[in-house]
Amino acid sequence: MLTLLRVDHRLIHGQVAMTWTQELATNCILVASDAVVKDDLRKTTLKLARPAGVKLVIKSIDDSIGALVSGVTDKYRLFIVVESIEDAYRLAKGYDGVKQINIGGTKPKDEAVNRLSSTVFASDAELKMIEELKDMGIEVEIRQVPRDQKVIL
């Protein structure tokens, strides 16, 4: 069962490893990232940041979609973390089980001129992706930690 899809450019860190996994009663974190799957150092770092008792799986976006669609992940309380709004968009377009996307933090880039919060920046193209996700019936919200009030986009 998919508990949440979160966008956080830092992937697994204190808020994700402790607060979100406990709040969601997660027993598996899927890091869906085309970049991380090719980077042994980042994979090792993420494995070290994994909370005790929680399985960690690292896959490309396409392989993540394949696993979700096949049902192989259904046995887990699955928390998916991606690095960017575009990655969340691709995943949600490929797997119709995504009902909610939490945006916790995006890396400021030159083209990310729209500041949506103190930690979330988006390009015009990403804003269009968010609109399309909303049109698909997916709730898109900004929130750092579970106790924060949701800011629905």
N, C-alpha and C positions, 0 to 999 in steps of 0.2 A: 504494500500500500504506500503510495506516495504521500508523504506528510507535507512537504513544502519544496518548492524550487526557489533557491536564493541566488541573487546576483551579488557577488562580493569579490572584488579584484584581489583580495588577500587570501581567498579560499578558506583554509582552515586556520583559525587563530582563536584566541580566548573566547570571543563572543560566540563563534560557531561551535568550537570544541566543547564548551561547557554549557553556556546558557541555552542556545537553540537546541542542542541535542537532548538536554534534560527536559526542556519545555515540551518538545515534540515526542518524547519517549522513543527516540530513534535508536535502532540497533544496526543501521547501516548508512554510511555516507557515501554517495557517489559523486566524485569529482569528475565532471564532464568538461574536458578541455583538450582541444587539438594540440595546444602547445605543451601542456604538462605531460601528456602521454609520451612525448618524444624527449623529455628532459629528465634524466636519471637523478640529478641532484634535487630537483624540485619534488620528484616522487619520493625520494628518501626523506626530505624535510617534512612533507605532508604525512608520511607514515609515522614520523616521530611526534607530530602534533595530534594524531588521532587519539580520541579519548579511549580510556581503557574500557573493554567490553563492547566496543563499537567496531563493526567491520568497516574497512575502507576499500573502496573499489575506484580505480582511476581508469577512465575510458575516454576515447575521442567522442565528439558529439554524435557522429553517425553510429558508432558502436553502442553508445548509451541509448540512443533511440531504438536500435535493434534489440537490445536487452529488455527495454521497457515494453516494446510491442510484443515480444515473444512470451512475456509473462514470467521469465526467469527471476525477476525481481519481486514478484508478488508476495513472496514469503517473508519479506522484510518490511519494517517500518522505515521507509526509505526517505532520506533527506538528500536532495541533490543541490550541489553548489557549483555554480559556473562563474567565470571571470567577467563576463560582459553581458550587456543587454542583448547584443546580437546573438550570443550563445544561447541565452534563455529563449529568444525568439525562435531560433532554429530548432531547439528541443521541443518547444510547445507546438510548432508547426508539424513536427514529425511524430508527436505522441499526444493523442487527444485526452490523455488522463491528467494533463496539467490544468488545474482549476484556479491556482493562485500563484502569483510570483511576488516574492519579497525582494526589494532592491535595498541592499544594506550599504553598498559603497561601490562606486566606480572610479576608475583612475581618470583624473583630469587630463584631457588631451587637447591639442590645438583646435580640433574640429568639434569638441564637446563644449560648445559655447553656452548651452542652456544649463543653468544651475538650478536643480530641482530641490536640493537641500544642501546642508553644509558638507555632506559626503557623497552626494550623487550629482554627476554631471552627465549630460547627454547631448549628442549631436542632433541635428535636424533629422537625419536619417533614423536615428534611434527613437526619436519622438514619434515618427511615423510608425515604427515597429510597435511601440507601446500602444498607439491608437488601434492598430490592427489586432493586437492581442486583446484589447478591451472589446473590440467588435466581435471577437470570437467567444466572448463571455468569460474571459479570464480576468480575475481580479488582480490588478497590479498595484502594489502598495510600497511605500517607503517606511522602513522601520529598522533601527539599529539592533535593538534587543526586544524580546517578547513583551516586556513590561511597558515599552514606549507605546504611545497612541499611534494607531495606524494612520498614515496619510495616504488616502486613496487617490491614485492618479486618474 
